[in-house]
Each structure stands twice: as C-alpha cells, then as structure tokens.
Amino acid sequence: AIKARARDLPDDLKRALVIEGAEDEDGEGNSYDQFGKWVLSEGEEKGGVSKLDDVEIYLKAKELGIETKHKTVAVLAQTIFDENIVKQVEARSSMLKRMISSEKHEKSFLGGFERFVGMEKPELIPQVSAILLQFYQNDLVSEETLKAWGSKASKKYVDLATSKKVRKSAEKFIEWLETAESDEDDEEESSDEE
C-alpha cells in the first residue's frame, strides 16, 4: 500500500501544484515531490510512517528549502499518517505546529488531509469528524479555518464529489464547533447579567 502511494504521490502533487497556481515556477514543485517520496520511502524502510522521526522529517524539509512553505504541510498531511491517524495526530502535533504558521498553512494542511482521506484512504471518511477534533484539540487548525473549510466543498485538492463526501462526514464536528461557540456566548451573557 505504501509503495502504491509512493508511485501515485508525484502525479497527485503535480496536479495540486498546477491547481494552486504559478508560484512554483522556480522548480520547487520538484522539491515537494522529492519530499513526499522521501517520507513514504523512509516510512516503508522503517516499517510504517508512524516510525518516522519528526526531527528527520523537518530536517529533510529544511534541506529541500521548503520547511516554511504552505504546500509542505499539504504533503505532510498526505504522507505522515496511516489508517491510525486519529491516534497519530497528537504524536505529530509538535512538528506540525512548528510548520503550520498561518491561515494559508492551515488551509493547505486541510487540503492535504482531504486528499489523504478522499483519495488514498477513503475507508477513513467516516472518521473525518474524529480526525478534525484531533486537529482542533492539538491546535493545528483554528476554529475559524475549520468552520470556513466545512461550509463549502471545493475542487482545489480533490474532485467536487469527494470534497462533498469528506465535508458531509465532517458535519457532526462542525455542528459541535458551532454549538460550543453559541454555548460560550450564552454563558458570557448570563455572567454579564449577574
């Protein structure tokens, strides 16, 4: 399965890079492909992506000069997890927090995640809400970015039908976010009245 993902990754990443625009005219697209292939092959060598060391991953990104780029986190979302993603998020969170440094990074990370569950591991689609909860609880993606992402399907990273499926599975989590916010507002109003 990992070999298949390694073979498929370059084309997937190239499509994502073409969709995102021409800011990669300096040949960085190749760096993202190299990075993705490296993560998958190292993971295969070590007996699974969960055995890859975060420091090694970060240093490889730095070596390629892409450690601060938003597209790097999209590659990571597609390569550093497997079917046990719900349990793996917390272990990867310190590295990811270091690399997800803006709203653009957050959106890119969610796009990579959408490709991962939508195309690589569709059996994980029913777990999308649980996975997003892990992203949220580990401060990888802000509430605002998650709500915006959940509100509208997009064909930027996957086809529209896949995007709709992934977001449909995220509905419970997005509703929970909305409810949690309205509960907080209610609590603030009642404490103001006292």
ChimeraX commands (.cxc) that place a marker at each C-alpha (Angstrom):
marker #1 position 0.00,0.00,0.00 radius 0.5
marker #1 position 2.83,2.40,0.84 radius 0.5
marker #1 position 4.58,1.61,-2.46 radius 0.5
marker #1 position 1.35,2.35,-4.32 radius 0.5
marker #1 position 1.04,5.68,-2.50 radius 0.5
marker #1 position 4.67,6.48,-3.31 radius 0.5
marker #1 position 4.04,5.79,-7.01 radius 0.5
marker #1 position 0.84,7.84,-7.06 radius 0.5
marker #1 position 2.07,10.75,-4.99 radius 0.5
marker #1 position 4.08,12.63,-7.62 radius 0.5
marker #1 position 1.13,12.91,-10.03 radius 0.5
marker #1 position -1.21,13.89,-7.22 radius 0.5
marker #1 position 1.17,16.56,-6.00 radius 0.5
marker #1 position 1.78,17.85,-9.51 radius 0.5
marker #1 position -1.96,18.23,-10.02 radius 0.5
marker #1 position -2.27,20.04,-6.68 radius 0.5
marker #1 position 0.61,22.34,-7.59 radius 0.5
marker #1 position -0.84,23.16,-11.01 radius 0.5
marker #1 position -4.21,23.93,-9.43 radius 0.5
marker #1 position -2.64,26.23,-6.86 radius 0.5
marker #1 position -1.07,28.48,-9.44 radius 0.5
marker #1 position 2.22,29.52,-10.90 radius 0.5
marker #1 position 4.11,30.44,-7.75 radius 0.5
marker #1 position 6.30,27.37,-8.25 radius 0.5
marker #1 position 7.98,28.49,-11.44 radius 0.5
marker #1 position 11.35,28.21,-9.72 radius 0.5
marker #1 position 11.08,24.42,-9.77 radius 0.5
marker #1 position 10.01,23.97,-6.16 radius 0.5
marker #1 position 7.27,21.58,-7.29 radius 0.5
marker #1 position 10.04,19.06,-7.72 radius 0.5
marker #1 position 11.09,19.62,-4.09 radius 0.5
marker #1 position 7.58,18.76,-2.89 radius 0.5
marker #1 position 7.61,15.58,-4.99 radius 0.5
marker #1 position 11.03,14.67,-3.60 radius 0.5
marker #1 position 9.87,15.35,-0.06 radius 0.5
marker #1 position 6.71,13.25,-0.44 radius 0.5
marker #1 position 8.62,10.35,-1.99 radius 0.5
marker #1 position 11.27,10.58,0.73 radius 0.5
marker #1 position 8.71,10.48,3.57 radius 0.5
marker #1 position 6.93,7.47,2.06 radius 0.5
marker #1 position 10.12,5.53,1.26 radius 0.5
marker #1 position 11.62,6.24,4.70 radius 0.5
marker #1 position 8.35,5.14,6.26 radius 0.5
marker #1 position 8.40,1.94,4.25 radius 0.5
marker #1 position 12.04,1.28,5.22 radius 0.5
marker #1 position 11.27,1.74,8.90 radius 0.5
marker #1 position 8.16,-0.42,8.89 radius 0.5
marker #1 position 5.50,2.28,8.76 radius 0.5
marker #1 position 5.11,6.05,8.64 radius 0.5
marker #1 position 4.39,6.16,12.36 radius 0.5
marker #1 position 8.00,5.09,12.98 radius 0.5
marker #1 position 9.41,8.13,11.17 radius 0.5
marker #1 position 11.10,10.67,13.42 radius 0.5
marker #1 position 9.66,14.21,13.34 radius 0.5
marker #1 position 13.13,15.76,13.53 radius 0.5
marker #1 position 14.27,13.80,10.46 radius 0.5
marker #1 position 11.16,14.89,8.58 radius 0.5
marker #1 position 11.68,18.54,9.49 radius 0.5
marker #1 position 15.38,18.40,8.60 radius 0.5
marker #1 position 14.58,16.89,5.19 radius 0.5
marker #1 position 12.09,19.70,4.51 radius 0.5
marker #1 position 14.73,22.22,5.60 radius 0.5
marker #1 position 17.35,20.56,3.36 radius 0.5
marker #1 position 14.96,21.00,0.42 radius 0.5
marker #1 position 14.28,24.60,1.46 radius 0.5
marker #1 position 10.54,24.05,1.88 radius 0.5
marker #1 position 10.13,23.89,5.68 radius 0.5
marker #1 position 8.23,27.20,5.80 radius 0.5
marker #1 position 6.13,26.73,2.66 radius 0.5
marker #1 position 2.39,26.11,2.97 radius 0.5
marker #1 position 2.44,23.32,0.37 radius 0.5
marker #1 position 4.84,21.35,2.56 radius 0.5
marker #1 position 2.13,20.78,5.16 radius 0.5
marker #1 position -0.21,19.53,2.42 radius 0.5
marker #1 position 2.43,16.93,1.55 radius 0.5
marker #1 position 2.81,16.03,5.23 radius 0.5
marker #1 position -0.95,15.58,5.66 radius 0.5
marker #1 position -0.83,13.04,2.82 radius 0.5
marker #1 position 2.27,11.15,3.93 radius 0.5
marker #1 position 2.87,11.09,7.71 radius 0.5
marker #1 position -0.35,9.33,8.68 radius 0.5
marker #1 position -1.88,5.94,8.00 radius 0.5
marker #1 position -5.17,4.26,8.92 radius 0.5
marker #1 position -4.44,5.03,12.60 radius 0.5
marker #1 position -4.46,8.79,12.01 radius 0.5
marker #1 position -6.77,9.54,14.96 radius 0.5
marker #1 position -4.14,8.16,17.34 radius 0.5
marker #1 position -1.19,9.63,15.40 radius 0.5
marker #1 position -2.19,13.31,15.33 radius 0.5
marker #1 position -1.13,14.09,18.89 radius 0.5
marker #1 position 2.28,12.46,18.40 radius 0.5
marker #1 position 2.90,14.58,15.27 radius 0.5
marker #1 position 1.41,17.80,16.65 radius 0.5
marker #1 position 4.60,19.48,17.90 radius 0.5
marker #1 position 6.28,19.20,14.48 radius 0.5
marker #1 position 3.11,20.24,12.68 radius 0.5
marker #1 position 2.56,23.25,14.97 radius 0.5
marker #1 position 6.04,24.42,14.09 radius 0.5
marker #1 position 5.30,24.17,10.37 radius 0.5
marker #1 position 1.67,25.37,10.29 radius 0.5
marker #1 position 2.29,29.06,10.84 radius 0.5
marker #1 position -0.57,30.88,9.09 radius 0.5
marker #1 position -4.15,30.53,7.92 radius 0.5
marker #1 position -2.79,29.66,4.47 radius 0.5
marker #1 position -0.81,26.80,6.04 radius 0.5
marker #1 position -3.92,25.61,7.90 radius 0.5
marker #1 position -5.98,25.57,4.70 radius 0.5
marker #1 position -3.22,23.76,2.84 radius 0.5
marker #1 position -2.97,21.18,5.65 radius 0.5
marker #1 position -6.73,20.58,5.46 radius 0.5
marker #1 position -6.44,20.26,1.67 radius 0.5
marker #1 position -3.73,17.63,2.02 radius 0.5
marker #1 position -5.83,15.86,4.64 radius 0.5
marker #1 position -8.81,15.93,2.28 radius 0.5
marker #1 position -6.69,14.29,-0.45 radius 0.5
marker #1 position -5.42,11.71,2.03 radius 0.5
marker #1 position -8.87,10.57,3.21 radius 0.5
marker #1 position -10.67,11.27,-0.05 radius 0.5
marker #1 position -8.27,9.53,-2.41 radius 0.5
marker #1 position -5.69,7.47,-0.50 radius 0.5
marker #1 position -7.74,6.15,2.42 radius 0.5
marker #1 position -11.47,6.52,1.60 radius 0.5
marker #1 position -12.21,3.98,4.35 radius 0.5
marker #1 position -11.33,6.80,6.79 radius 0.5
marker #1 position -14.10,9.12,5.54 radius 0.5
marker #1 position -16.49,8.01,8.34 radius 0.5
marker #1 position -13.81,9.11,10.86 radius 0.5
marker #1 position -13.37,12.65,9.50 radius 0.5
marker #1 position -15.12,14.30,12.48 radius 0.5
marker #1 position -12.90,12.41,14.95 radius 0.5
marker #1 position -9.78,13.35,12.97 radius 0.5
marker #1 position -10.76,17.03,12.77 radius 0.5
marker #1 position -11.40,17.01,16.51 radius 0.5
marker #1 position -7.80,15.86,16.98 radius 0.5
marker #1 position -6.55,18.65,14.69 radius 0.5
marker #1 position -8.59,21.16,16.72 radius 0.5
marker #1 position -7.65,19.86,20.17 radius 0.5
marker #1 position -3.97,19.83,19.23 radius 0.5
marker #1 position -4.16,23.44,17.97 radius 0.5
marker #1 position -3.18,22.56,14.41 radius 0.5
marker #1 position -6.10,24.33,12.76 radius 0.5
marker #1 position -8.13,27.24,14.13 radius 0.5
marker #1 position -11.86,27.13,14.74 radius 0.5
marker #1 position -12.45,29.82,12.10 radius 0.5
marker #1 position -10.49,27.93,9.43 radius 0.5
marker #1 position -12.30,24.68,10.24 radius 0.5
marker #1 position -15.72,26.34,10.03 radius 0.5
marker #1 position -14.86,28.02,6.73 radius 0.5
marker #1 position -13.49,24.73,5.34 radius 0.5
marker #1 position -16.58,22.82,6.45 radius 0.5
marker #1 position -19.02,25.33,5.00 radius 0.5
marker #1 position -18.22,24.82,1.31 radius 0.5
marker #1 position -16.99,21.94,-0.83 radius 0.5
marker #1 position -14.04,22.77,-3.07 radius 0.5
marker #1 position -12.34,21.15,-6.04 radius 0.5
marker #1 position -8.94,22.63,-5.24 radius 0.5
marker #1 position -7.45,19.40,-3.82 radius 0.5
marker #1 position -9.92,16.67,-4.85 radius 0.5
marker #1 position -12.89,16.39,-7.19 radius 0.5
marker #1 position -16.10,18.05,-6.02 radius 0.5
marker #1 position -17.93,14.77,-5.27 radius 0.5
marker #1 position -15.09,13.61,-2.99 radius 0.5
marker #1 position -14.93,17.01,-1.31 radius 0.5
marker #1 position -18.67,16.82,-0.59 radius 0.5
marker #1 position -18.31,13.32,0.90 radius 0.5
marker #1 position -15.47,14.41,3.17 radius 0.5
marker #1 position -17.33,17.52,4.32 radius 0.5
marker #1 position -20.56,15.54,4.83 radius 0.5
marker #1 position -18.63,13.32,7.23 radius 0.5
marker #1 position -17.34,16.44,8.99 radius 0.5
marker #1 position -20.84,17.81,9.66 radius 0.5
marker #1 position -21.08,16.49,13.24 radius 0.5
marker #1 position -17.78,18.11,14.16 radius 0.5
marker #1 position -18.64,21.44,12.50 radius 0.5
marker #1 position -22.04,21.43,14.27 radius 0.5
marker #1 position -20.25,20.75,17.55 radius 0.5
marker #1 position -17.96,23.75,16.92 radius 0.5
marker #1 position -20.97,25.96,16.21 radius 0.5
marker #1 position -22.80,24.71,19.32 radius 0.5
marker #1 position -19.76,25.12,21.53 radius 0.5
marker #1 position -19.44,28.73,20.39 radius 0.5
marker #1 position -23.13,29.53,20.99 radius 0.5
marker #1 position -22.91,27.89,24.46 radius 0.5
marker #1 position -19.94,30.13,25.28 radius 0.5
marker #1 position -21.90,33.18,24.13 radius 0.5
marker #1 position -24.84,32.16,26.34 radius 0.5
marker #1 position -22.54,31.72,29.33 radius 0.5
marker #1 position -20.96,35.14,28.76 radius 0.5
marker #1 position -24.40,36.78,28.56 radius 0.5
marker #1 position -25.62,35.14,31.79 radius 0.5
marker #1 position -22.44,36.13,33.66 radius 0.5
marker #1 position -22.83,39.71,32.40 radius 0.5
marker #1 position -26.35,39.83,33.82 radius 0.5
marker #1 position -25.22,38.82,37.32 radius 0.5
marker link #1:1,2 radius 0.2
marker link #1:2,3 radius 0.2
marker link #1:3,4 radius 0.2
marker link #1:4,5 radius 0.2
marker link #1:5,6 radius 0.2
marker link #1:6,7 radius 0.2
marker link #1:7,8 radius 0.2
marker link #1:8,9 radius 0.2
marker link #1:9,10 radius 0.2
marker link #1:10,11 radius 0.2
marker link #1:11,12 radius 0.2
marker link #1:12,13 radius 0.2
marker link #1:13,14 radius 0.2
marker link #1:14,15 radius 0.2
marker link #1:15,16 radius 0.2
marker link #1:16,17 radius 0.2
marker link #1:17,18 radius 0.2
marker link #1:18,19 radius 0.2
marker link #1:19,20 radius 0.2
marker link #1:20,21 radius 0.2
marker link #1:21,22 radius 0.2
marker link #1:22,23 radius 0.2
marker link #1:23,24 radius 0.2
marker link #1:24,25 radius 0.2
marker link #1:25,26 radius 0.2
marker link #1:26,27 radius 0.2
marker link #1:27,28 radius 0.2
marker link #1:28,29 radius 0.2
marker link #1:29,30 radius 0.2
marker link #1:30,31 radius 0.2
marker link #1:31,32 radius 0.2
marker link #1:32,33 radius 0.2
marker link #1:33,34 radius 0.2
marker link #1:34,35 radius 0.2
marker link #1:35,36 radius 0.2
marker link #1:36,37 radius 0.2
marker link #1:37,38 radius 0.2
marker link #1:38,39 radius 0.2
marker link #1:39,40 radius 0.2
marker link #1:40,41 radius 0.2
marker link #1:41,42 radius 0.2
marker link #1:42,43 radius 0.2
marker link #1:43,44 radius 0.2
marker link #1:44,45 radius 0.2
marker link #1:45,46 radius 0.2
marker link #1:46,47 radius 0.2
marker link #1:47,48 radius 0.2
marker link #1:48,49 radius 0.2
marker link #1:49,50 radius 0.2
marker link #1:50,51 radius 0.2
marker link #1:51,52 radius 0.2
marker link #1:52,53 radius 0.2
marker link #1:53,54 radius 0.2
marker link #1:54,55 radius 0.2
marker link #1:55,56 radius 0.2
marker link #1:56,57 radius 0.2
marker link #1:57,58 radius 0.2
marker link #1:58,59 radius 0.2
marker link #1:59,60 radius 0.2
marker link #1:60,61 radius 0.2
marker link #1:61,62 radius 0.2
marker link #1:62,63 radius 0.2
marker link #1:63,64 radius 0.2
marker link #1:64,65 radius 0.2
marker link #1:65,66 radius 0.2
marker link #1:66,67 radius 0.2
marker link #1:67,68 radius 0.2
marker link #1:68,69 radius 0.2
marker link #1:69,70 radius 0.2
marker link #1:70,71 radius 0.2
marker link #1:71,72 radius 0.2
marker link #1:72,73 radius 0.2
marker link #1:73,74 radius 0.2
marker link #1:74,75 radius 0.2
marker link #1:75,76 radius 0.2
marker link #1:76,77 radius 0.2
marker link #1:77,78 radius 0.2
marker link #1:78,79 radius 0.2
marker link #1:79,80 radius 0.2
marker link #1:80,81 radius 0.2
marker link #1:81,82 radius 0.2
marker link #1:82,83 radius 0.2
marker link #1:83,84 radius 0.2
marker link #1:84,85 radius 0.2
marker link #1:85,86 radius 0.2
marker link #1:86,87 radius 0.2
marker link #1:87,88 radius 0.2
marker link #1:88,89 radius 0.2
marker link #1:89,90 radius 0.2
marker link #1:90,91 radius 0.2
marker link #1:91,92 radius 0.2
marker link #1:92,93 radius 0.2
marker link #1:93,94 radius 0.2
marker link #1:94,95 radius 0.2
marker link #1:95,96 radius 0.2
marker link #1:96,97 radius 0.2
marker link #1:97,98 radius 0.2
marker link #1:98,99 radius 0.2
marker link #1:99,100 radius 0.2
marker link #1:100,101 radius 0.2
marker link #1:101,102 radius 0.2
marker link #1:102,103 radius 0.2
marker link #1:103,104 radius 0.2
marker link #1:104,105 radius 0.2
marker link #1:105,106 radius 0.2
marker link #1:106,107 radius 0.2
marker link #1:107,108 radius 0.2
marker link #1:108,109 radius 0.2
marker link #1:109,110 radius 0.2
marker link #1:110,111 radius 0.2
marker link #1:111,112 radius 0.2
marker link #1:112,113 radius 0.2
marker link #1:113,114 radius 0.2
marker link #1:114,115 radius 0.2
marker link #1:115,116 radius 0.2
marker link #1:116,117 radius 0.2
marker link #1:117,118 radius 0.2
marker link #1:118,119 radius 0.2
marker link #1:119,120 radius 0.2
marker link #1:120,121 radius 0.2
marker link #1:121,122 radius 0.2
marker link #1:122,123 radius 0.2
marker link #1:123,124 radius 0.2
marker link #1:124,125 radius 0.2
marker link #1:125,126 radius 0.2
marker link #1:126,127 radius 0.2
marker link #1:127,128 radius 0.2
marker link #1:128,129 radius 0.2
marker link #1:129,130 radius 0.2
marker link #1:130,131 radius 0.2
marker link #1:131,132 radius 0.2
marker link #1:132,133 radius 0.2
marker link #1:133,134 radius 0.2
marker link #1:134,135 radius 0.2
marker link #1:135,136 radius 0.2
marker link #1:136,137 radius 0.2
marker link #1:137,138 radius 0.2
marker link #1:138,139 radius 0.2
marker link #1:139,140 radius 0.2
marker link #1:140,141 radius 0.2
marker link #1:141,142 radius 0.2
marker link #1:142,143 radius 0.2
marker link #1:143,144 radius 0.2
marker link #1:144,145 radius 0.2
marker link #1:145,146 radius 0.2
marker link #1:146,147 radius 0.2
marker link #1:147,148 radius 0.2
marker link #1:148,149 radius 0.2
marker link #1:149,150 radius 0.2
marker link #1:150,151 radius 0.2
marker link #1:151,152 radius 0.2
marker link #1:152,153 radius 0.2
marker link #1:153,154 radius 0.2
marker link #1:154,155 radius 0.2
marker link #1:155,156 radius 0.2
marker link #1:156,157 radius 0.2
marker link #1:157,158 radius 0.2
marker link #1:158,159 radius 0.2
marker link #1:159,160 radius 0.2
marker link #1:160,161 radius 0.2
marker link #1:161,162 radius 0.2
marker link #1:162,163 radius 0.2
marker link #1:163,164 radius 0.2
marker link #1:164,165 radius 0.2
marker link #1:165,166 radius 0.2
marker link #1:166,167 radius 0.2
marker link #1:167,168 radius 0.2
marker link #1:168,169 radius 0.2
marker link #1:169,170 radius 0.2
marker link #1:170,171 radius 0.2
marker link #1:171,172 radius 0.2
marker link #1:172,173 radius 0.2
marker link #1:173,174 radius 0.2
marker link #1:174,175 radius 0.2
marker link #1:175,176 radius 0.2
marker link #1:176,177 radius 0.2
marker link #1:177,178 radius 0.2
marker link #1:178,179 radius 0.2
marker link #1:179,180 radius 0.2
marker link #1:180,181 radius 0.2
marker link #1:181,182 radius 0.2
marker link #1:182,183 radius 0.2
marker link #1:183,184 radius 0.2
marker link #1:184,185 radius 0.2
marker link #1:185,186 radius 0.2
marker link #1:186,187 radius 0.2
marker link #1:187,188 radius 0.2
marker link #1:188,189 radius 0.2
marker link #1:189,190 radius 0.2
marker link #1:190,191 radius 0.2
marker link #1:191,192 radius 0.2
marker link #1:192,193 radius 0.2
marker link #1:193,194 radius 0.2
view
